[in-house]
Amino acid sequence: MYNRSRLKKTLSILFAILIIATVLRVYQLDKVPPSLFGDEVDVGYQAYSILKTGQDLYGQSFPTLIHSLSEYRAPLFIYSDIPLIAIFGLNEWGVRLAAAFWGILGMLGIFLLARKLFNEKIGLLAAGFLTISPWHIHYSRAGFEVTMLLTFFIFATYFFLKGLEKKWHLVISAILFGLTPYIYSTAVLFLPLIIFMMIIIFRKDIKVSSSRFGGIWLIGLITLFLVLAPYGIQTISGKSGERFNIISIFGSQTLQDKVFLAQKSEQLPLDLQRLFHNKPLIWMQNITLNYLRAFSPEFLFLSGDPNARHSIHEMGQMYYFETILLGLGLFGIYRRWGTGEKVLLSWLLIAPIPASLTYDGGFHATRNFLMLMPFMILVSLGANEILGKLKSVKYRNLAGILIILAVFNTTFYLHRYYAHYPIESSRAWHFGFKEAFGYVSANGSNYEKILINNTYEPSLIRFLFWTKYDPNRFHQEFSTEAFDGFSLEEKYFFGKVDGPFEQILDSKILYIASSRDDITNPQTLLDKRVKVLKTVASPIGEPIFYILTGTK
C-alpha cells in the first residue's frame, strides 16, 4: 500500500514538473525569441524540402549529412522536425516545437538517470531544477539541436546502466549513443569520451554482466558500429569535418598570425623565439583558457554567453541561488564518492572538452550545453543536503533564504526573457525577413522583377522559407547569374544593386533594400523616382528594410 501511495505521489510530482516545463517552453513560442534566425530557417526549409521531395536543398535523397547553402549539417534534428512542419507549416511553431519536445522529454530523462544514479528524490529535484533552468529554457525555445543531443545522451547513459542488469537495454543504449553524431557535432568528441568513462567506472559490473549475458555485449558493440558507419563514411569523405575546420582553433588564421607576428618581432639566437612562440603552444594556451572559462563565474552566473542569441545577458547561464546548492553538492560528492558521484563528476569534466577546441568555445553556451546534466544533478544533491537537515534551525533559515532568492531569480529571468529580451535581441535574431517576404508573397505577382538585398544577412534561405517556395522548383531554377549574386526564375534576384538604385528602379521592379547597406543617405527616399511601399522596422522602430519601387 505504501509503495502504491509513493508511486502515485512521485508520478503526480513528475507530471506537474512536465506541465510546468511544457508551459515554460511553449508559451509565446512564435513571439519569443522575436524571429527565426538563419539556422532555424534552414532547419525548417530543409525539413520542408525532404517532406515534399525526399531531398535536401542540393538534391540529396534522405541524406546522412544535409547540405545547407553554406555547410553540411547533422540531419537527425531536421528529420525530427518534418512531422511538425507537415502539421504546422513553415512558421515558428513548425520549426521550434521540435526543440521544445526534446527539451521537455529531457525532464523525464534526467529524472530516470538521477534516480538510477542516486535515488528517486534526487531524480525529482533534478527534473525540477532543469525545468526552470534559464540555460535549458533558452535552448528549448529555438531551433537548436543541443536539446535533442542532451536528451539522447541522458537516455543512452540511463539504458547503459539498465543494461548492466537487463541485457537488451544495452542494444537500446548503443543505438542512442550511435545516433548522437547525427544530431550535433559536439557529440563526435564527447561520445568516445563518455563511453570510455563509463567503461572505466563500471569495468567490474561489465565483467560480471559479460559472464551473465554472454554475447549481448558483442551485439551492442556491433550495433554501435553499424549505426555510426554512415557517419564514418562521411567523415572519411571530409564532409562531416568541414564545420569543425572552420571553427576550430587549429584552423584559426588569427592564432596563426599571432604566432607569426610574435616570431617576427622577437629575434633570439638560434631562432629560440620559435620555442616560445609556436602553434602547438598557443593552441594549448587557448584550449586551457577555453576549458577553464566554461567553469568560470562570469560564464555560469554573471554574464553568460556574449552572443545575444545564446543568452539574455545581465545574468549567467545559471541562477545565483544555485551557487550555494552547487557548492553543497560538490561537498557531498567529496564525502561520499560512490558510483553515481563518479559518473557525475566525470561527465562534468569531459563536457567542455569539445567546445574548448573551438576558437570561441569558452563562453559558448551551445557547445557547452552538455554540462547542464551534471550541474542540475549537483544542484539537486545540494538541495537534498539541506532538505535532510531541516530539523536544524540553521538549515531551515538557509532553506528560507534560498527559496526567497530562487523566487526572485526565476521571476527576474522570466520577466526579462519575455518582456525585454525580444526587443533588445531583435537584430541578433535577424528580425524583419518575415515581414519583408510576407509583402513579397502578397504582392510579388504585380512585378516583373524583384531585387532582394543579400548583404544584411543571406536572404535566399529566408526567401524560400517565408514564401514557402516549392522545393522542386528551386532544384530546377536556382542560378548563380545576374544582379551581382544569384537568381530564381529570372524574376527573383539576390545581391545588391550596382549603382544608385533610384536610377535603376521602375514601376515593374520591386526592391527589398537594406536600411543599413543601401540607404546611406535617407534623403534618397525622397527622390521622386522612388516610391516607398513599406518600411519594415525593428520592435523599437529602427528601419531594417525599405520595400521600394520606381515611379517611371
C-alpha positions, 0 to 999 in steps of 0.5 A: 500500500505504501509503495502504491501511495509513493508511486502515485505521489512521485508520478503526480510530482513528475507530471506537474514538473512536465506541465510546468516545463511544457508551459515554460517552453511553449508559451509565446513560442512564435513571439519569443525569441522575436524571429527565426534566425538563419539556422532555424530557417534552414532547419525548417526549409530543409525539413520542408524540402525532404517532406515534399521531395525526399531531398535536401536543398542540393538534391540529396535523397534522405541524406546522412549529412544535409547540405545547407547553402553554406555547410553540411549539417547533422540531419537527425534534428531536421528529420525530427522536425518534418512531422511538425512542419507537415502539421504546422507549416513553415512558421515558428511553431513548425520549426521550434516545437521540435526543440521544445519536445526534446527539451521537455522529454529531457525532464523525464530523462534526467529524472530516470538517470538521477534516480538510477544514479542516486535515488528517486528524490534526487531524480525529482529535484533534478527534473525540477531544477532543469525545468526552470533552468534559464540555460535549458529554457533558452535552448528549448525555445529555438531551433537548436539541436543541443536539446535533442543531443542532451536528451539522447545522451541522458537516455543512452547513459540511463539504458547503459546502466539498465543494461548492466542488469537487463541485457537488451537495454544495452542494444537500446543504449548503443543505438542512442549513443550511435545516433548522437553524431547525427544530431550535433557535432559536439557529440563526435568528441564527447561520445568516445569520451563518455563511453570510455568513462563509463567503461572505466567506472563500471569495468567490474559490473561489465565483467560480471554482466559479460559472464551473465549475458554472454554475447549481448555485449558483442551485439551492442558493440556491433550495433554501435558500429553499424549505426555510426558507419554512415557517419564514418563514411562521411567523415572519411569523405571530409564532409562531416569535418568541414564545420569543425575546420572552420571553427576550430582553433587549429584552423584559426588564421588569427592564432596563426598570425599571432604566432607569426607576428610574435616570431617576427618581432622577437629575434633570439639566437638560434631562432629560440623565439620559435620555442616560445612562440609556436602553434602547438603552444598557443593552441594549448594556451587557448584550449586551457583558457577555453576549458577553464572559462566554461567553469568560470563565474562570469560564464555560469552566473554573471554574464553568460554567453556574449552572443545575444542569441545564446543568452539574455545577458545581465545574468549567467547561464545559471541562477545565483541561488544555485551557487550555494546548492552547487557548492553543497553538492560538490561537498557531498560528492567529496564525502561520499564518492560512490558510483553515481558521484563518479559518473557525475563528476566525470561527465562534468569534466569531459563536457567542455572538452569539445567546445574548448577546441573551438576558437570561441568555445569558452563562453559558448553556451551551445557547445557547452550545453552538455554540462547542464546534466551534471550541474542540475544533478549537483544542484539537486544533491545540494538541495537534498543536503539541506532538505535532510537537515531541516530539523536544524534551525540553521538549515531551515533559515538557509532553506528560507533564504534560498527559496526567497532568492530562487523566487526572485531569480526565476521571476527576474529571468522570466520577466526579462526573457519575455518582456525585454529580451525580444526587443533588445535581441531583435537584430541578433535574431535577424528580425524583419525577413518575415515581414519583408517576404510576407509583402513579397508573397502578397504582392510579388505577382504585380512585378516583373522583377524583384531585387532582394538585398543579400548583404544584411544577412543571406536572404535566399534561405529566408526567401524560400522559407517565408514564401514557402517556395516549392522545393522542386522548383528551386532544384530546377531554377536556382542560378548563380547569374545576374544582379551581382549574386544569384537568381530564381526564375529570372524574376527573383534576384539576390545581391545588391544593386550596382549603382544608385538604385533610384536610377535603376528602379521602375514601376515593374521592379520591386526592391527589398533594400537594406536600411543599413547597406543601401540607404546611406543617405535617407534623403534618397527616399525622397527622390521622386523616382522612388516610391516607398511601399513599406518600411519594415522596422525593428520592435523599437522602430529602427528601419531594417528594410525599405520595400521600394519601387520606381515611379517611371 
